[in-house]
Amino acid sequence: MHRDALVGAVVLFLILSISMDLLGNKDRIVVSPYQPISYSGIPFDSHGATTLVTPGLPGIAITFNGWAVDEWYSIMSLLSNYSAKVTFFVGNIDNLTTSEFGKLRIMKNAGHEVAISGLRYVNAVEFVRNNSLQAYIDEEIAPAIELMTENELPPKSFAYPFGSRNSTIDAELLKYFIRLRSTAHTSNTTRIVDLDSVYYKWQNEALIRGVGIDSEYGNTVDEIIQGLERARQSDEVIILYGHTPTYDSPDYGTPVEKLASILEAAQTMDLVFYRVSDLVLSGTGTSTTPIDNGSTGITSSTGGLNDIAVSVLMACAGIGLLWVVVSVVFRDKEGWQSHSA
């Protein structure tokens, strides 16, 4: 084979090899800045759990808000005794210590979900009103995602501090998170068993609400157990939230004894312990909901850059093939003419 044809063949081989490698790795997870992705892992297990939950079954989702990492860490044995998995929504993130980040990673590796409530745990509606929605993303959401991701804790879910939200903020945050959690409150006339908004009904709702179990909310263990029973009978998931687990029952905390009673009742009723990001009905997905995990977020390389690279390389391969053919034909023609002369 003539030298030019040989060089063309080698170039063509290399281009095709690279193209095939890219095609074979299209589902690889890569780090890429601000590349929206679509969530389709149903159910997924990115939190270190050894088993996957089964969506659609009646259950309970216990969540905690704030930055009481040491107190959260102190109830790991209690949760383990009941094989309970919960979700911790972290705020005040830029003030967390190295030790606290380490404990959060241990909690994640034990199967719990570590999510966020923003960088500084601010009231979202008030912040947006006084600034702008973009400022809220730039100052409260993106830095929080980046810090958590840098510490191997990329968040999937978000809880509104103080339950303060509106539909405009919801729509923007659903570009970054799978599920949003707000709050609902009991009253003299509406108790937990009748508080419909805190029961996840497996209709793939992006926004869920929880009811408080801290002492200050005045919801007793008996009332919470009535809510668990409703969830069991109706194939729903009751959403609960607290802040700091305590042993001395302050006004703004969840007594550990109360938490233990809730865990015991849920286990007795055979309720599934769900994390917030588990609340996705199998087969439905959220493929139309873009997820952006910030400047260091984890994004899927399916499509996007790989598709463009493959297209360019395949075009180069076509040019290379044309080069080989033209080289061979031209050289053969030249040789034939010389031989004929």
Kinemage of the C-alpha trace (Angstrom):
@kinemage 1
@onewidth
@group {chain A} dominant
@subgroup {mainchain}
@vectorlist {calphas} color= white
{ca met a 1} P 0.000 0.000 0.000
{ca his a 2} L 1.322 3.481 -0.827
{ca arg a 3} L 2.614 5.607 2.052
{ca asp a 4} L -0.207 8.213 1.906
{ca ala a 5} L -2.830 5.491 1.853
{ca leu a 6} L -1.171 3.772 4.825
{ca val a 7} L -1.120 7.018 6.827
{ca gly a 8} L -4.774 7.618 5.970
{ca ala a 9} L -5.708 4.124 7.079
{ca val a 10} L -3.924 4.586 10.426
{ca val a 11} L -5.651 7.945 11.020
{ca leu a 12} L -8.999 6.418 10.108
{ca phe a 13} L -8.421 3.530 12.538
{ca leu a 14} L -7.565 5.913 15.400
{ca ile a 15} L -10.598 8.104 14.764
{ca leu a 16} L -12.960 5.134 14.680
{ca ser a 17} L -11.403 3.704 17.849
{ca ile a 18} L -11.917 6.956 19.757
{ca ser a 19} L -15.477 7.280 18.453
{ca met a 20} L -16.356 3.752 19.556
{ca asp a 21} L -14.848 4.389 22.990
{ca leu a 22} L -17.006 7.480 23.431
{ca leu a 23} L -20.097 5.653 22.274
{ca gly a 24} L -19.380 2.835 24.691
{ca asn a 25} L -19.101 5.262 27.617
{ca lys a 26} L -22.075 7.497 26.973
{ca asp a 27} L -23.678 6.611 30.324
{ca arg a 28} L -20.553 7.401 32.309
{ca ile a 29} L -21.002 9.852 35.204
{ca val a 30} L -18.670 12.813 34.920
{ca val a 31} L -18.094 16.116 36.686
{ca ser a 32} L -19.260 19.002 34.552
{ca pro a 33} L -20.215 22.580 35.468
{ca tyr a 34} L -23.882 23.494 35.281
{ca gln a 35} L -25.009 20.792 32.888
{ca pro a 36} L -28.696 19.958 33.569
{ca ile a 37} L -29.451 16.254 33.677
{ca ser a 38} L -32.596 14.162 33.928
{ca tyr a 39} L -33.085 11.851 36.871
{ca ser a 40} L -34.156 8.358 35.933
{ca gly a 41} L -32.806 6.087 38.685
{ca ile a 42} L -35.982 4.612 40.179
{ca pro a 43} L -35.456 3.766 42.914
{ca phe a 44} L -31.829 4.795 43.312
{ca asp a 45} L -29.351 4.098 46.078
{ca ser a 46} L -26.650 6.730 46.106
{ca his a 47} L -26.513 7.019 49.880
{ca gly a 48} L -24.634 3.910 50.898
{ca ala a 49} L -27.622 1.766 51.790
{ca thr a 50} L -27.189 -1.959 51.273
{ca thr a 51} L -30.755 -2.510 50.062
{ca leu a 52} L -33.226 -0.627 47.914
{ca val a 53} L -36.659 0.313 49.164
{ca thr a 54} L -39.767 -0.659 47.252
{ca pro a 55} L -41.758 2.369 46.082
{ca gly a 56} L -45.533 2.424 46.360
{ca leu a 57} L -45.798 0.777 49.760
{ca pro a 58} L -47.165 2.544 52.845
{ca gly a 59} L -44.448 4.127 54.915
{ca ile a 60} L -42.956 6.957 56.875
{ca ala a 61} L -40.391 9.594 55.923
{ca ile a 62} L -38.696 11.171 58.927
{ca thr a 63} L -36.714 14.339 58.225
{ca phe a 64} L -34.590 16.705 60.307
{ca asn a 65} L -33.733 20.349 59.537
{ca gly a 66} L -30.877 22.510 60.743
{ca trp a 67} L -27.215 21.932 61.533
{ca ala a 68} L -27.309 19.902 64.758
{ca val a 69} L -24.874 17.379 63.284
{ca asp a 70} L -23.560 16.118 66.613
{ca glu a 71} L -27.073 15.528 67.937
{ca trp a 72} L -28.107 13.814 64.683
{ca tyr a 73} L -25.041 11.626 64.879
{ca ser a 74} L -25.962 10.654 68.448
{ca ile a 75} L -29.178 8.915 67.280
{ca met a 76} L -27.500 6.697 64.675
{ca ser a 77} L -27.648 3.663 66.982
{ca leu a 78} L -31.328 4.278 67.731
{ca leu a 79} L -32.163 4.493 64.029
{ca ser a 80} L -30.098 1.391 63.320
{ca asn a 81} L -32.027 -0.578 65.953
{ca tyr a 82} L -35.160 -0.109 63.852
{ca ser a 83} L -33.418 -0.306 60.449
{ca ala a 84} L -34.746 3.205 59.906
{ca lys a 85} L -33.413 5.467 57.176
{ca val a 86} L -34.101 9.206 57.461
{ca thr a 87} L -33.253 12.458 55.672
{ca phe a 88} L -31.131 15.223 57.180
{ca phe a 89} L -31.544 18.679 55.599
{ca val a 90} L -28.401 20.639 56.404
{ca gly a 91} L -28.165 24.423 56.683
{ca asn a 92} L -25.477 26.864 57.841
{ca ile a 93} L -23.207 24.774 55.648
{ca asp a 94} L -20.260 27.139 55.349
{ca asn a 95} L -19.862 27.050 59.142
{ca leu a 96} L -19.715 23.270 59.445
{ca thr a 97} L -16.436 21.883 60.764
{ca thr a 98} L -14.309 19.167 59.201
{ca ser a 99} L -15.476 16.839 61.984
{ca glu a 100} L -19.130 17.581 61.221
{ca phe a 101} L -18.664 16.919 57.510
{ca gly a 102} L -17.007 13.638 58.467
{ca lys a 103} L -19.992 12.647 60.604
{ca leu a 104} L -22.369 13.529 57.770
{ca arg a 105} L -20.421 11.209 55.466
{ca ile a 106} L -20.687 8.418 58.014
{ca met a 107} L -24.437 9.031 58.210
{ca lys a 108} L -24.688 8.926 54.433
{ca asn a 109} L -22.685 5.705 54.277
{ca ala a 110} L -25.049 4.202 56.854
{ca gly a 111} L -27.877 4.673 54.335
{ca his a 112} L -29.341 8.000 55.405
{ca glu a 113} L -29.930 10.847 52.985
{ca val a 114} L -27.944 14.029 53.546
{ca ala a 115} L -29.673 16.894 51.759
{ca ile a 116} L -29.740 20.675 52.217
{ca ser a 117} L -31.808 23.655 53.325
{ca gly a 118} L -29.540 26.227 51.693
{ca leu a 119} L -26.203 27.726 52.590
{ca arg a 120} L -27.372 29.894 55.487
{ca tyr a 121} L -30.885 28.583 56.137
{ca val a 122} L -32.636 31.783 55.054
{ca asn a 123} L -36.317 32.435 54.415
{ca ala a 124} L -36.552 31.919 50.640
{ca val a 125} L -39.596 34.122 50.012
{ca glu a 126} L -38.225 37.039 52.010
{ca phe a 127} L -34.791 36.754 50.390
{ca val a 128} L -36.229 36.727 46.859
{ca arg a 129} L -38.551 39.636 47.677
{ca asn a 130} L -35.664 41.748 48.986
{ca asn a 131} L -33.175 40.682 46.329
{ca ser a 132} L -34.031 38.475 43.363
{ca leu a 133} L -34.560 34.853 42.462
{ca gln a 134} L -31.196 34.730 40.693
{ca ala a 135} L -29.479 36.179 43.762
{ca tyr a 136} L -31.084 33.434 45.860
{ca ile a 137} L -29.651 30.790 43.547
{ca asp a 138} L -26.242 32.469 43.368
{ca glu a 139} L -25.873 33.154 47.084
{ca glu a 140} L -27.868 30.440 48.815
{ca ile a 141} L -28.220 27.409 46.539
{ca ala a 142} L -25.193 27.132 44.241
{ca pro a 143} L -22.584 27.645 47.014
{ca ala a 144} L -24.386 25.117 49.229
{ca ile a 145} L -24.414 22.498 46.484
{ca glu a 146} L -20.755 23.171 45.740
{ca leu a 147} L -19.653 22.842 49.367
{ca met a 148} L -21.627 19.642 49.880
{ca thr a 149} L -20.342 18.147 46.648
{ca glu a 150} L -16.746 19.010 47.549
{ca asn a 151} L -17.313 17.045 50.759
{ca glu a 152} L -18.682 14.009 48.899
{ca leu a 153} L -22.275 14.831 49.838
{ca pro a 154} L -23.989 15.971 46.617
{ca pro a 155} L -27.609 16.740 47.580
{ca lys a 156} L -30.690 15.419 45.777
{ca ser a 157} L -33.423 17.027 47.888
{ca phe a 158} L -34.131 20.423 49.429
{ca ala a 159} L -36.206 21.555 52.415
{ca tyr a 160} L -37.488 25.112 52.683
{ca pro a 161} L -36.417 26.811 55.940
{ca phe a 162} L -39.525 27.747 57.894
{ca gly a 163} L -41.584 26.178 55.095
{ca ser a 164} L -41.440 29.522 53.248
{ca arg a 165} L -41.941 28.982 49.506
{ca asn a 166} L -43.953 29.861 46.408
{ca ser a 167} L -44.504 28.280 43.007
{ca thr a 168} L -41.935 30.492 41.268
{ca ile a 169} L -39.168 29.421 43.614
{ca asp a 170} L -40.360 25.804 43.375
{ca ala a 171} L -39.992 25.836 39.595
{ca glu a 172} L -36.448 27.186 39.796
{ca leu a 173} L -35.282 24.797 42.511
{ca leu a 174} L -36.613 21.796 40.614
{ca lys a 175} L -33.800 22.443 38.157
{ca tyr a 176} L -31.448 21.469 40.963
{ca phe a 177} L -33.293 18.923 43.108
{ca ile a 178} L -35.481 15.838 42.766
{ca arg a 179} L -37.814 16.662 45.647
{ca leu a 180} L -38.694 19.786 47.638
{ca arg a 181} L -40.045 19.627 51.172
{ca ser a 182} L -42.128 22.310 52.834
{ca thr a 183} L -44.270 22.204 55.969
{ca ala a 184} L -47.881 21.985 57.082
{ca his a 185} L -49.335 22.638 60.517
{ca thr a 186} L -52.065 21.218 62.657
{ca ser a 187} L -54.708 23.403 64.273
{ca asn a 188} L -57.467 23.076 66.825
{ca thr a 189} L -59.732 21.693 64.113
{ca thr a 190} L -57.273 19.799 61.910
{ca arg a 191} L -55.063 17.205 63.522
{ca ile a 192} L -52.419 14.967 61.922
{ca val a 193} L -54.768 12.188 60.864
{ca asp a 194} L -56.780 14.695 58.772
{ca leu a 195} L -53.865 16.817 57.497
{ca asp a 196} L -53.994 15.526 53.932
{ca ser a 197} L -51.017 17.531 52.654
{ca val a 198} L -48.478 15.591 54.762
{ca tyr a 199} L -49.340 12.251 53.185
{ca tyr a 200} L -47.446 11.356 50.026
{ca lys a 201} L -49.935 9.586 47.773
{ca trp a 202} L -47.537 8.116 45.204
{ca gln a 203} L -48.557 10.484 42.423
{ca asn a 204} L -44.952 11.593 41.880
{ca glu a 205} L -45.483 14.943 43.566
{ca ala a 206} L -42.336 17.077 43.352
{ca leu a 207} L -43.316 19.146 46.391
{ca ile a 208} L -44.055 17.347 49.653
{ca arg a 209} L -44.937 18.707 53.085
{ca gly a 210} L -44.116 17.505 56.549
{ca val a 211} L -45.732 17.931 59.941
{ca gly a 212} L -43.644 18.804 62.978
{ca ile a 213} L -42.736 16.391 65.765
{ca asp a 214} L -40.761 18.850 67.924
{ca ser a 215} L -42.232 19.587 71.348
{ca glu a 216} L -43.320 23.100 70.392
{ca tyr a 217} L -45.718 21.857 67.711
{ca gly a 218} L -47.933 20.140 70.261
{ca asn a 219} L -48.426 16.941 68.247
{ca thr a 220} L -48.481 14.024 70.654
{ca val a 221} L -47.136 10.526 70.107
{ca asp a 222} L -50.688 9.159 70.086
{ca glu a 223} L -51.704 11.593 67.322
{ca ile a 224} L -48.621 10.740 65.290
{ca ile a 225} L -49.395 7.044 65.649
{ca gln a 226} L -52.908 7.726 64.345
{ca gly a 227} L -51.237 9.289 61.324
{ca leu a 228} L -49.063 6.196 60.872
{ca glu a 229} L -52.157 4.040 60.935
{ca arg a 230} L -53.816 6.170 58.248
{ca ala a 231} L -50.709 5.806 56.071
{ca arg a 232} L -50.751 2.043 56.563
{ca gln a 233} L -54.402 1.681 55.644
{ca ser a 234} L -54.272 4.079 52.671
{ca asp a 235} L -50.911 3.039 51.125
{ca glu a 236} L -49.538 6.525 51.772
{ca val a 237} L -46.310 7.848 53.235
{ca ile a 238} L -46.574 10.213 56.171
{ca ile a 239} L -43.911 12.950 56.189
{ca leu a 240} L -42.574 14.116 59.564
{ca tyr a 241} L -39.945 16.696 60.449
{ca gly a 242} L -38.013 17.769 63.499
{ca his a 243} L -34.864 19.700 64.274
{ca thr a 244} L -32.597 18.749 67.158
{ca pro a 245} L -32.954 15.364 68.900
{ca thr a 246} L -32.841 16.074 72.642
{ca tyr a 247} L -32.986 14.237 75.925
{ca asp a 248} L -34.349 17.116 78.016
{ca ser a 249} L -37.360 18.111 75.862
{ca pro a 250} L -36.756 21.803 75.088
{ca asp a 251} L -39.374 23.729 73.179
{ca tyr a 252} L -37.495 23.526 69.892
{ca gly a 253} L -36.397 19.946 69.618
{ca thr a 254} L -37.534 16.357 69.213
{ca pro a 255} L -37.362 14.326 72.424
{ca val a 256} L -35.408 11.138 71.728
{ca glu a 257} L -37.955 9.162 73.738
{ca lys a 258} L -40.703 10.474 71.442
{ca leu a 259} L -38.681 9.570 68.364
{ca ala a 260} L -38.140 6.060 69.729
{ca ser a 261} L -41.896 5.631 70.204
{ca ile a 262} L -42.545 6.700 66.602
{ca leu a 263} L -39.898 4.279 65.291
{ca glu a 264} L -41.337 1.444 67.370
{ca ala a 265} L -44.884 2.069 66.124
{ca ala a 266} L -43.752 2.300 62.488
{ca gln a 267} L -41.838 -0.964 62.744
{ca thr a 268} L -44.782 -2.701 64.409
{ca met a 269} L -47.033 -1.596 61.527
{ca asp a 270} L -44.477 -2.822 58.954
{ca leu a 271} L -44.200 0.641 57.446
{ca val a 272} L -41.304 1.279 55.058
{ca phe a 273} L -38.779 3.892 56.176
{ca tyr a 274} L -38.313 6.155 53.167
{ca arg a 275} L -35.773 8.870 52.485
{ca val a 276} L -37.187 11.899 50.680
{ca ser a 277} L -35.389 11.029 47.445
{ca asp a 278} L -36.894 7.537 47.572
{ca leu a 279} L -40.371 8.954 47.022
{ca val a 280} L -40.430 8.254 43.302
{ca leu a 281} L -42.935 5.790 41.907
{ca ser a 282} L -41.315 3.035 39.852
{ca gly a 283} L -41.889 3.479 36.128
{ca thr a 284} L -42.866 7.153 36.331
{ca gly a 285} L -39.534 8.875 36.757
{ca thr a 286} L -38.861 12.576 36.590
{ca ser a 287} L -37.249 12.613 33.191
{ca thr a 288} L -38.771 15.988 32.352
{ca thr a 289} L -37.280 17.580 35.476
{ca pro a 290} L -33.750 18.921 34.930
{ca ile a 291} L -31.304 18.529 37.788
{ca asp a 292} L -28.295 20.827 38.124
{ca asn a 293} L -25.921 20.044 40.960
{ca gly a 294} L -23.870 23.192 40.763
{ca ser a 295} L -20.439 24.059 39.503
{ca thr a 296} L -18.985 20.769 40.681
{ca gly a 297} L -22.181 18.780 40.362
{ca ile a 298} L -22.390 15.214 39.097
{ca thr a 299} L -23.925 15.112 35.669
{ca ser a 300} L -24.593 12.389 33.176
{ca ser a 301} L -22.572 12.443 30.007
{ca thr a 302} L -25.354 10.817 28.021
{ca gly a 303} L -25.814 13.120 25.045
{ca gly a 304} L -24.344 16.616 25.149
{ca leu a 305} L -20.575 16.724 24.824
{ca asn a 306} L -20.145 13.062 23.913
{ca asp a 307} L -22.703 13.235 21.137
{ca ile a 308} L -20.998 16.291 19.662
{ca ala a 309} L -17.571 14.689 19.956
{ca val a 310} L -18.778 11.500 18.296
{ca ser a 311} L -20.377 13.472 15.450
{ca val a 312} L -17.177 15.450 14.833
{ca leu a 313} L -15.000 12.353 14.957
{ca met a 314} L -17.291 10.409 12.667
{ca ala a 315} L -17.171 13.311 10.198
{ca cys a 316} L -13.369 13.204 10.407
{ca ala a 317} L -13.530 9.470 9.847
{ca gly a 318} L -15.501 10.067 6.658
{ca ile a 319} L -12.891 12.555 5.471
{ca gly a 320} L -10.154 10.073 6.357
{ca leu a 321} L -11.874 7.334 4.390
{ca leu a 322} L -12.241 9.664 1.411
{ca trp a 323} L -8.534 10.475 1.703
{ca val a 324} L -7.617 6.778 1.596
{ca val a 325} L -9.822 6.132 -1.429
{ca val a 326} L -8.597 9.165 -3.354
{ca ser a 327} L -4.967 8.371 -2.508
{ca val a 328} L -5.276 4.793 -3.698
{ca val a 329} L -7.177 5.703 -6.873
{ca phe a 330} L -4.834 8.582 -7.718
{ca arg a 331} L -1.700 6.560 -7.117
{ca asp a 332} L -3.042 3.587 -9.077
{ca lys a 333} L -4.033 5.859 -11.981
{ca glu a 334} L -0.637 7.531 -11.961
{ca gly a 335} L 1.098 4.160 -11.900
{ca trp a 336} L -1.077 2.857 -14.745
{ca gln a 337} L -0.399 5.946 -16.887
{ca ser a 338} L 3.332 5.627 -16.233
{ca his a 339} L 3.275 1.953 -17.059
{ca ser a 340} L 1.253 2.636 -20.263
{ca ala a 341} L 3.700 5.276 -21.375
